[in-house]
Amino acid sequence: MSMFADIPVGVGEVYSGERIRWQDTYVEFGGLRVQYKFELVKVRKMDEVVDGKITIIGPDIKDLEPQKSYSLGIFIEVAGSQVEEELEGVIERRIHEYTNYIEGMMHLNQRYDIWIRLSKKSFEKGLNSFHIIGKIYQRLFKSELPIIEKIQITFITDPEKVKEMYDYALKEYEKRDARARGLKDEEVDAFYGCTLCQSFAPTHVCVITPQRYSNCGAISWFDARASARIDPKGPVFRIEKGECIDPVKGEYTGVNDVVKMKSGGEIQRVWLYTAFGYPHTSCGCFEGIAFYIPEVDGFGIVHRGFAELTPIGVPFSKLADSTAGGRQVDGFHGISIEYMRSPKFLQADGGWERVVWVPSAVLERVKDFIPKHLVDKIATEKDAKTVEELKNFLVAKGHPIVKRWEEKAKAEAAAKPVEEKALPAVAAPEAAAEMAVPVSVGVVGGFRIILKNAKIRAERVKIVREKGK
Ligand code: SF4
């Protein structure tokens, strides 16, 4: 008999990747409409956990008004003779996977940023209590990670209690992240990979190194190492680094080989520390996006919680559409907040010297890791709401990017052939038009044509079948 025979809806990998639209939603937890939400796993001593216990603080699902968004805290405490604190991050990340296993439930993002929807259909089938969800979690955790001997779960929907626990959760995440700082990519033999997000982005493979934190910001190199040890056949695995081909861009033979295999051949190369060329793929769970602003030749950064427009006139959600899906898109790069604290952060593109705009909430979180001379030269939403305002701010503050513009202009002037200089000025295409955004032309007879960095002019295109094929 299935271990879910008493559960009113289906449970299994087959339901992963299910999207639930607002009109099909019974209730929503977390997401943009709600300020306080979190999920947290803590490892406890054996005598501190009552196995199987499920507690609900606040109203249960059936007591909530439908078609509304609510605060939620999911607090899971686990114990086992082999369960170490190091595993908290990866056990916590499994909440994403296991929630998505439940028919009619969708879980996105992580930690302080969770976004969960329950469909009307599944509610009608009887999925109307956190007691049921808790039971599913407990069975999945214990069967998939047998080192967990005891597990107790608390769901908090009382907004005041969620807020109280939220601050505690933030401190716990910071403690975890701080543990992973200091170790360099050059000092380890192996990196780790994660394919947990392939249910939403089938070609995405996270490469987790000590200095390039996972996109979701929930799995450090130490977390990944612990996970691969206890569950070697699971979604987190070891990657032998192989030979370092380029230490500045961050290209390794071992990484290329594994990513090629795990992406089904779609991704051939990865440059870990750049947003151009062969950037790390972006799934959809990234905490933030580094986006190239061609008019200033610099990067803006925006996080998921930023509800206003960025200076290029689009919100996070629009940028996320251009970034997500397991692709390598030049100039649109999914990142975690912790990666912004790394010395390798966009190292090949100029690092922080190339960053021109960051929401004040993010700046506050990372400012101790930004070179001192740059902190007040980077604009926030308080300084610039348009590209024009941004340009003025950068000039007024003497941001190093301004020198870059001057050098680029000088180099371009010197490189122009004499005849060209004599030509009347023609409206030159903005650098944006030249940006190397890969264009998928479509699927033609079973293969996909991807044009990168391409300018094509043709009056006629003829595709002819090769002889003998
Ligand atoms: S963002 Fe990356 S590390 Fe995080 S769960 Fe997804 S694949 Fe794994």
Boltz pocket constraint, residues with backbone or C-beta under 6 A from the ligand:
constraints:
  - pocket:
      binder: B
      contacts: [[A, 93], [A, 194], [A, 195], [A, 196], [A, 197], [A, 198], [A, 204], [A, 205], [A, 206], [A, 214], [A, 215], [A, 216], [A, 217], [A, 218], [A, 219], [A, 283], [A, 285], [A, 286]]
      max_distance: 6.0
